[in-house]
Amino acid sequence: MPSSADPSIDTITEGGRVTQVGEGQEAEETAPPVMTFGAPTAGEILAERYELVEHINNDSAGRLVWRGVDVVLRRPVAVVLRYPGGDSATEMLQAAVAASRVIHPNLVGVYDAIDEADRAYVVREWVDGQSLRELVTTDGALDPARATAIGNAVASALAAVHATGMVHGNVHPGTVMLSDEGRVVLADARTDGADSQENDIRAVGGILYFALTGYWPHGEAPLHGATAGHGRAAIPDAVRDATGGIAAPRQVRAGVPAYLDDLTMDLLDPEIAPPSSEVLAAELGRLDIPADEHFLAQAGPLRFSADTDEEPSPLAAAGGRKVALGIAGLLAVALVGLLIGISALGGGDDKDPKTEPVARPSNSAPAGDTTSAAPIRKLAVEDVRIIDPDSKVRDELDDAEKVIDGSEDEGWETQTYKTANFGNFKRGMGVWLDLGSPHTVKSVRAVLSASGASARLYTGSNDPGSSSAGDKALVAEYLKSPIGEVPAAGGTTMTFSNGFDPDKKYRYLLFWLTELPENDRGYKIGVQEITVQGS
């Protein structure tokens, strides 16, 4: 009688999957040939449950891949057989046991692993479709939106694998499968312990590069024009310069957005530490915007690139890199002079301007007009929350109320990041303010815990609600409506006072942080207090 593989088998790093299109695990050149005597025939039922229907092919490790049917549950399955079983099949069975423990929509499901001594086989989900290698080889490079969606699916699958402490170890265009229904699944992990989670993440850069260009960037010898072969060996090598460096996707093919180009090259650069698979999945998920979600349709250009007939967003410039601060510095000097002048008009008393109403004379009223302008005062903030559209964890949302509690001693603060621009995988974070009703606004003052941060103020007309989707929609709308110039990264106080339209009323405001100052542990900032002056 056949016996199921022992679930207590000591797994080394990861689960195992095989794709039925022959694009699975790559065999080492020194691997011994797999014996196939006594091969099964169509109609045979394995383990009294799995009927073999059709021999599809052999995978790249020499194992037989069959299409079958689970006669108990009446569902199609893929059956991967190896001869003989026993010790020679241990790695395959270990991979299957580990794979069965990770359930995710972007991973091929593994149903059973059985050793019959003279043969062993793994039963897994059947996926009708083709590999990414086959698709790009046949149809050419993909458009950026589809490449992003595939990269997002692969990164999400890896996040599920990595969360268990395992490694996939076999991410390449042959193990990324695209079903006829549009599902993207990652197949055929290895258990040889030769890879790492970091290599898995860098391989996502290879997937993006291949999807965008049709070339593989990791240097395997290409078989140009080959009609046979499996895995990476049949993929053309990337275009390289005289030093061996690969050309960026935008140099190979027109139309690749700047930010997607930067992200891909950063993942492939061994000098740049990659993010975790969870953070990468969140970033690609932000960029992977369904076309039917019209309220998010403009989110992409904020990070990718600006339209040619529009002024580029500072968030889009150079993939989120620093914007030159020369002009902003001059504006800051002018702003300081303006504030000194306002202070002189205030009479020179010691009262705190953020807590006391400040009446200013109107210079615009014609002579003889008895109508006085409404006095300037501190406006009440009815609601406040933290906006974090690019995080799946969303664990930095607490203490928002401390930003408007009237005390600069306590506030809200970010976590510590590895780089100034939120680890390269966030557009930023913000504090959203609801004034309760529309008001004329004269200035917004933000007190920070440290100097050196970069931020900007925006406005909008809607409150999509507190959720990941709501934050994405809010940022997509608000970042189209900046208020004033970008202040220079200087002291601990930022004041926005030169961008408000006197003929317009404002209800919603977004204080949006884009760069963090450095401390002895990394990069972080606290927002101690935000006050709004108006009438």
Phi, psi and omega in degrees: 000143178289151179236136179293149178298138182297118181294350179270006178306135183287105178276144185271301183224323190208176181270167185238140179216151179229138178265140185285354181267014175076025182246025190278215187302137180276129180280142174292150181297333182266004182292139180291152179295148179269126180285142183230025179290151180069033183298147181290168181236159178300136181098343179292143180250120180267140178053029179057026184212324190253107181274129178278126184255313186206133174281116183278303179184188172253141179283178188290350174263005176089005180277148181279131180249121181242146165273132182222184178224132170281107187287346177277309182267356178053052177227150178290147178220163169253134179242123181248117186248146177227140176240135348280183175269220176067219185298326183291342181257007185302314182299317180296319181288321176300318179299318181294317179299315179296319182297324183294345182272350182247110181252121180202142182297341179258016174239138175295129181283139177251127187259325188201155176217119190229137178242121178248022178073296180280346175203156176225152181209152178243134179250126182217177182300139174267130180240116175281116180164210182214165178279161175299324178300313180296317182298310183290323178298323182277313189256351182093177182302151185269160175289156185304323182295316180290322177299320178295317180298319179293316177299321178298315181297317180294317179296322178295320177297316179295324178300321178293319179293314183293331180298337178270000183087004183265172178234144177278306172077008183208046182269113176201170186301339178280340180257003173262114185251141180243114182283162179295339179271001178097359179284142176249126181227146178259132186238164161060064172287166179244160178236025183275357176071012186275349185245180181222166177297324178299318178295324175303314184293318178296330179295334175297324173300321176295321178298314179298316181299314181295317181296325183278334187237336186086005180242154180256128191268005189258012165084009177292146180297121183281153171245082185298132177076006183290143176255352178235173182106159186227162173064211187289337187297336183266009184256132178300142178289157180294155174291132185232154175272188185295335180269359181094356178289143183278149175285142177293153180308323181291338176279338181271325189213133178287153173093002177279124181300147185300317185291322178294324175298313180298316181299315180299313182291326176296319179295331181271350184275114182294346180276349181251121180295128181284160174284175171290161179297328179294315179294319179297319178297320179296319180295312179293329176295324177295322181279340182272085187254117178302140182297331183280352176272080190296332181289350177249006190298335183263007184290327186300309184300339179300328182250331182281287182196162179267155174296149186293336181261013179236155175293130182298139174291141176298339178283338182271338187299124175053039176063035178091007180284169187299140174270140180301138188253010184300308181296317180300325179296317178297321178295323179296320178298316178298322180295320178299316178299319178298317180295322178297319178297319179297320179299319180296321178295335183285356174097355174075016178282175186262011182288146181285117184295340182276350180245348181249137173299138180243113179271126180241140179291148177268126179262000186261346183286137179291160180300136180087355179281121183270358180278121181263151178289151178296141181293147177278135182212169174285125181273141177286139176258118185280328182210150180212142174204163180270135180254120183220078189285345190253016181239131173281330183286318178052052182253020179240029187262350184285160173073017179299326182296338179290345180286340183234023184272003178085359181239134177269002182284329180232155179196194175260145178222153177282170168284174178272127181249164183277338179225165184295327182264053173055044177072016179074359186235023170224142171292330183155189174219158184213167174247119182262134182238135176243116180279001177088323178202163182294138179222155165284126183246134179256324181199157173230130183240125180243128177256124184252164182279344182207161178271163175100000179278157173243136183205166177213159180250137179228166175224163179203179184242359185229155172240098182286354180099161184273100177194169178299314179294322179296317179296320178299315180295320180297312181295321179301323179280309191293323185290358171276349187233072178288153177246113178074189181272169175282119180293151175292145176287103185226249185282195183271358179239130175243131180236126177252113184219356187248013183239002183275134178280119182295342179265005182241147176252146186236138173245316185252135178229149179229113172272112194244114179274132181242336178220143184252147175280158183268143169233193186286352181245345183159225183230126178197168178208152172243139174259108187278321183198140173233128177236146181241127177253137179179203181215000000 
